[in-house]
Amino acid sequence: QLQLVESGGGLVQPAGSLRLSCTASGSTSVDYAIGWFRQAPGKEREGVSCISSFDTSIAYLESVKGRFTISRDSAKNTVYLQMNSLEPEDTAVYFCAAYKTELRRCVLKRSAYDYWGQGTQVTVSS
């Protein structure tokens, strides 16, 4: 059973940066596609970015392209989401999630993911 724990959220001013971490335990995360999702109050949970198993493919939500970067440190069993040029619209609870697949690509579709972290709050405000 894979367990995921997010960290790194907080309050940041517009144009600022944050780096979120998603640390996995209970299994080797490199076998899993890992995704970052976010949910703002009153809105649906949306996929922000994902990295495939064995890091062969990456995908981003259109609105974060060029600002967010996903990466994986397999030695630490951790996936990062570097968020730059943050905007108030990025305010949300951010979740990491995972699913095991032999496909060397990932999808930003909530229903594909079997394991979820508890979430970390990101607030962008002056």
N, C-alpha and C positions, 0 to 999 in steps of 0.2 A: 504494500500500500504506500503510495507516494504522498508525502506531506509537503506543503508549500507554505513558506512564511515570507511575507513582504515586509520591507522596511524602507526608510528613507523619505517618507512623506513629510509634509510640513507646510508652513506659510512662507510664501515668497512673493516679492514684488513683480509686477509686469516687467517682462524682458529678462527676468532672472532665470536661474537654472536649478535643477534638482536631479539627483540620480537615485532611482528606485532600484532596490535589490529584491530578488526572489530566490530564496535559498531552499533547495529541495533536500529531503531526507527520506530514508526508507527504500530508495532505489537510485540507480544512476540516471541522472536527468538527461544525459546525452542521448538516451534512447527515446526521449519524449520530445514532441513538439511543445514549445512553451509559448504562451501568448499573454499579452497584457491587455486588459479590458478596463474600461472606466464607466462609472455611472454617476451622473449628476442628479441632484434632487428633481424628481418629477419626470425624469427621462429614462429611456431604455438603456440597458447596458450595451456598450458598443466596443468592438474590437479596435485596439489602437495599433498594435504591432505584434508580430509573431516571428519565431525562428524555428526552423524545422529540426527534426532529429539529425544529428551529425552536422548541423549548421550549414546545410547545403542551400538553403533558401530562406529569404527574409521577406516580410510583407509589412506595409504600413497603411494606416488610414490616410486618405488623401490630405486631410487638413493638418497632419503632423509631419508630412514628408519635408525633409530638409531641416527640421527642428529637433526631431527625436531620433535616437539611435539605439537599437537593441543589440546586445552582445551576450556572449556566454563565456564563462570561465569554468571549464569542465573540471579542473582540479579542485575548485571550490564548490562544485555543484550549484552554481549560482548564475542566474540570468539577470542582466542589468537593463534598465531603460534610462538612458541619458536624455534629459529633457532640457532643451535650451530655448531661448526666446519665448518663454512662457507667456500665455495670454490669459485674461480672466476666464475665457471660455474653456480653458483646460481644467478649471476647478471641478473636482470630482473625487469619488473614492476609486482608487486604482486597485485592481485585482490581478494577480497572476494565476494562470491556469495551465493545465497540461493534459495531453493525451498521447498514448503510445501508438505509433504507426510505423509501418515499413516504408511509407511513401516519403520521398525526400523533398517534401514541400509542406507548408503549413497553411491553415485557413483561418480567417478572422470571423469564424462562425461560432457563436456561443455554444450551440448544441453539440459541437464536435468534441468539447472538452469535458473530461471526466473528473479531474481533480482541481480544486480551487483553494486559494489562500483566503485569509480573513479580510484582506483589504487594508489599504493605507490611504489616509486623507491627504489630498493635495489641494491647497488653497492658494490662488493667485490673486492678490489684492494689494492695493496701495494703502 
